[in-house]
C-alpha cells in the first residue's frame, strides 16, 4: 500500500493510518481514494475486525482536504460526476462497514478530510490549537462533493450546517464537540486513553448509546417545511449582503441543503454532484483556486536565504490606530510588547482599543477572560523610551512625516541593543532616505501593515539600500507568526499596494470633480466586486492621509499621479472623513449619508457610462501594476494579485487585478487605455510592457488559463 498502513491487534481492533508519501500533509487524491476502496473491500469480508480506527501519521494534520490540483484540472462536467460518484460510493461503503469506525483527528481535518471523518460512526478530536474541522469548499468556489452537504446536517442541524458551509468556518475541537460534529474532544496527550475507552465501550456494546445521548442532530422544528424555508431565505439574504451574489457556491449550498434535507442519502448525493460539477468548471472557482495556490506559495516564501532571528520581545513606538493594532497583533500571539508614546492618555486609549479587539474574539467564543488577561499582562508601557534595551524588535508607527520618523530613529538607536531589528510602518516613504543619519542601517526595514491591522492579512516588507538579509528574514518570519501574509516589495514611493491603489482613488475624485454622482461611482465599483467604493474608502482611511500620500506619489511619479484638487480642498475645510464625522459622506455611528456640501467642489454635472467609470478606475490600476512589474517592484504577477486582493479587497472571484486584465485580453486593455488617453490625457498612456504583450499576444499568466 502506498497511502495507507494497516494493522490489527489480538482484540480485533484495526488501525488504518493515512500517510501520503513524500509530503508533510495528507490530501485525498483519487489514487488515495482508490487505495482506500481496496482496503474497504478487504474489511467488508474480514470477520475478525471488531472496530476500525482511522488515524494520520502526519504531525498536526489529519487530512487537509481533497487534492486541489485535481479539482483545478477539472474541465468536463461528465468526468467530474463520474469521478466524484466513485468517491461518494467509497465513503458510503466506509459508512456501511459491519463494525464500528472511528476517525481520530489530531490536526487539520478539512473539506474531503472531514467528509471522510463524517462517514465514520464516531469522531474523536483533540482540543489543541492545531486541530480544526470544516467544510471549506465554498472558499474555492465549489460546494462539498463527497457527501458533506448530506452528512453535516444530520450531525449539527440544518441551520448550523448552512452557517458552517457557506462561511467556510473552521471549528476547534471543543466547539465541534459542542455542536455534535465530534463525539469527544481531548488534549493530545490524552488521546491514547480516550481511544482505549472507546475500544472498551465498543467491545462491550455500550458506545452507541453513550454517544447518542450527546449528539445534537436535526431539531424537530427544522424539519417543518415553512420554518426550513424561512431559515433558507434568511440565509440567502445574509449571503447576498456579504457577497452581492459574486460567489455562487454559497447560494448553491443553501439550495442543496434545503432541497435534500428530507431526501434519502442516495438521492441527496446525486443533487450534490449535479450542483458541484458546473461550479467546479466555473471561472470563479478557477480564479479562487489559483489564489489558493499563490497563498500556499507565499507560506513557503522566505524572501531571503539568511537565518531569521526569533522575536521574543517587542516594542511599538506610536500607539495611534496603526500602532495599537500592531501592538494587539503582537500581544495576541503572546509576544511581550512595550508601548512607547509621549503621553499616558495615548497609551490608555491604545490599551482600551486592544481590549476591545480581544473582547470581540471573546464574544465569538475564541478567547476566555483568563486568556485575555494573560495576553494583556505582557503589555507594558513607557513615555520616556525606557526599558527598550532588551527588546528584539521595535516597530515604529508614528505619523507619516519624514522628519518625525528620522528623529525617532536617531533617539531610538541609543536606547536599543545593536542586535535589535527596527521596522517602520511607513505606507509610502522611501526607507533609505529615512535612514540617512542612522548608525546601523542594516537592521532597519519597512514593515507596512494595513488598516485595520486586526483584519487585514497583508504586510508589505521593504528593504532599504543596506537592509541585511537577516533583517529581512526576521521580519518575514515575524509577520507569518502574527498570522499575516508577508510580500517583499522593492523600495519605491507608495511601495506596491498604495502606488497601485492611489491612481484609482484619484481617478474617482477626478470624475467627481468633473460632475459625476459620487454615490453612483461608489455603487458601480461595489457592483464590480470591491468591498467599498472609492469615496467610502477615502472616508474610512482619512482624507488627510490620502492627500498626504497623493502628494508623495505626485512628487515621485509626476503628472500621471497629479492629485485631484478635491482632496486638498476637503482637508482645508476640515472634512477628513469618518474620524471627523464629515467627508464625502456624513457619518453618525454606523450610519452614513451623502454630504451634499461636497457638491460645491464640482465644476459641472455629468453622467458617465458604467463601463467608462470601470475602465477609468480599474484599467488605470492595471496600467500602474504593469509598470510595477516592469520595475520589479514585486516578484511576479501572482504575488501582485495576492497583494491587491489582501491589501485592497480587490475581488477574489476575479482572480486579482492582472488576472482580470487577462480575462479582457491584453490587446483589449491596450485599446481601451489608448481611447482613455486620447480623451483624458497622458496618465492613461499604456505601459511599455502592455504594448509588447498586446503585440505578441501574451498575457500576465499562461495563455491556457488567461481567457476561460
C-alpha positions, 0 to 999 in steps of 0.5 A: 500500500502506498497511502495507507498502513494497516494493522490489527491487534489480538482484540480485533481492533484495526488501525488504518493510518493515512500517510501520503508519501513524500509530503508533510500533509495528507490530501485525498487524491483519487489514487488515495481514494482508490487505495482506500476502496481496496482496503474497504473491500478487504474489511467488508469480508474480514470477520475478525475486525471488531472496530476500525480506527482511522488515524494520520501519521502526519504531525498536526494534520489529519487530512487537509482536504481533497487534492486541489490540483485535481479539482483545478484540472477539472474541465468536463462536467461528465468526468467530474460526476463520474469521478466524484460518484466513485468517491461518494460510493467509497465513503458510503461503503466506509459508512456501511462497514459491519463494525464500528469506525472511528476517525481520530483527528489530531490536526487539520481535518478539512473539506474531503478530510472531514467528509471522510471523518463524517462517514465514520460512526464516531469522531474523536478530536483533540482540543489543541490549537492545531486541530480544526474541522470544516467544510471549506469548499465554498472558499474555492468556489465549489460546494462539498462533493463527497457527501458533506452537504448530506452528512453535516446536517444530520450531525449539527442541524440544518441551520448550523450546517448552512452557517458552517458551509457557506462561511467556510468556518473552521471549528476547534475541537471543543466547539465541534464537540459542542455542536455534535460534529465530534463525539469527544474532544481531548488534549493530545496527550490524552488521546491514547486513553480516550481511544482505549475507552472507546475500544472498551465501550465498543467491545462491550456494546455500550458506545452507541448509546453513550454517544447518542445521548450527546449528539445534537442532530436535526431539531424537530422544528427544522424539519417543518417545511415553512420554518426550513424555508424561512431559515433558507431565505434568511440565509440567502439574504445574509449571503447576498449582503456579504457577497452581492451574489459574486460567489455562487457556491454559497447560494448553491449550498443553501439550495442543496441543503434545503432541497435534500434535507428530507431526501434519502442519502442516495438521492441527496448525493446525486443533487450534490454532484449535479450542483458541484460539477458546473461550479467546479468548471466555473471561472470563479472557482478557477480564479479562487483556486489559483489564489489558493495556490499563490497563498500556499506559495507565499507560506513557503516564501522566505524572501531571503536565504539568511537565518531569521532571528526569533522575536521574543520581545517587542516594542511599538513606538506610536500607539495611534490606530496603526500602532495599537493594532500592531501592538494587539497583533503582537500581544495576541500571539503572546509576544511581550510588547512595550508601548512607547508614546509621549503621553499616558492618555495615548497609551490608555486609549491604545490599551482600551482599543486592544481590549476591545479587539480581544473582547470581540474574539471573546464574544465569538467564543475564541478567547476566555477572560483568563486568556485575555488577561494573560495576553494583556499582562505582557503589555507594558508601557513607557513615555520616556523610551525606557526599558527598550534595551532588551527588546528584539524588535521595535516597530515604529508607527508614528505619523507619516512625516519624514522628519518625525520618523528620522528623529525617532530613529536617531533617539531610538538607536541609543536606547536599543541593543545593536542586535535589535531589528527596527521596522517602520510602518511607513505606507509610502516613504522611501526607507533609505532616505529615512535612514540617512543619519542612522548608525546601523542601517542594516537592521532597519526595514519597512514593515507596512501593515494595513488598516485595520491591522486586526483584519487585514492579512497583508504586510508589505516588507521593504528593504532599504539600500543596506537592509541585511538579509537577516533583517529581512528574514526576521521580519518575514518570519515575524509577520507569518507568526502574527498570522499575516501574509508577508510580500517583499516589495522593492523600495519605491514611493507608495511601495506596491499596494498604495502606488497601485491603489492611489491612481484609482482613488484619484481617478474617482475624485477626478470624475467627481470633480468633473460632475459625476454622482459620487454615490453612483461611482461608489455603487458601480465599483461595489457592483464590480466586486470591491468591498467599498467604493472609492469615496467610502474608502477615502472616508474610512482611511482619512482624507488627510492621509490620502492627500498626504500620500497623493502628494508623495506619489505626485512628487515621485511619479509626476503628472500621471499621479497629479492629485485631484484638487478635491482632496486638498480642498476637503482637508482645508475645510476640515472634512477628513472623513469618518474620524471627523464625522464629515467627508464625502459622506456624513457619518453618525455611528454606523450610519452614513449619508451623502454630504451634499456640501461636497457638491460645491467642489464640482465644476459641472454635472455629468453622467458617465457610462458604467463601463467608462467609470470601470475602465477609468478606475480599474484599467488605470490600476492595471496600467500602474501594476504593469509598470510595477512589474516592469520595475520589479517592484514585486516578484511576479504577477501572482504575488501582485494579485495576492497583494491587491486582493489582501491589501485592497479587497480587490475581488477574489472571484476575479482572480486579482487585478492582472488576472482580470486584465487577462480575462479582457485580453491584453490587446483589449486593455491596450485599446481601451487605455489608448481611447482613455488617453486620447480623451483624458490625457497622458496618465492613461498612456499604456505601459511599455510592457502592455504594448509588447504583450498586446503585440505578441499576444501574451498575457500576465499568466499562461495563455491556457488559463488567461481567457476561460 
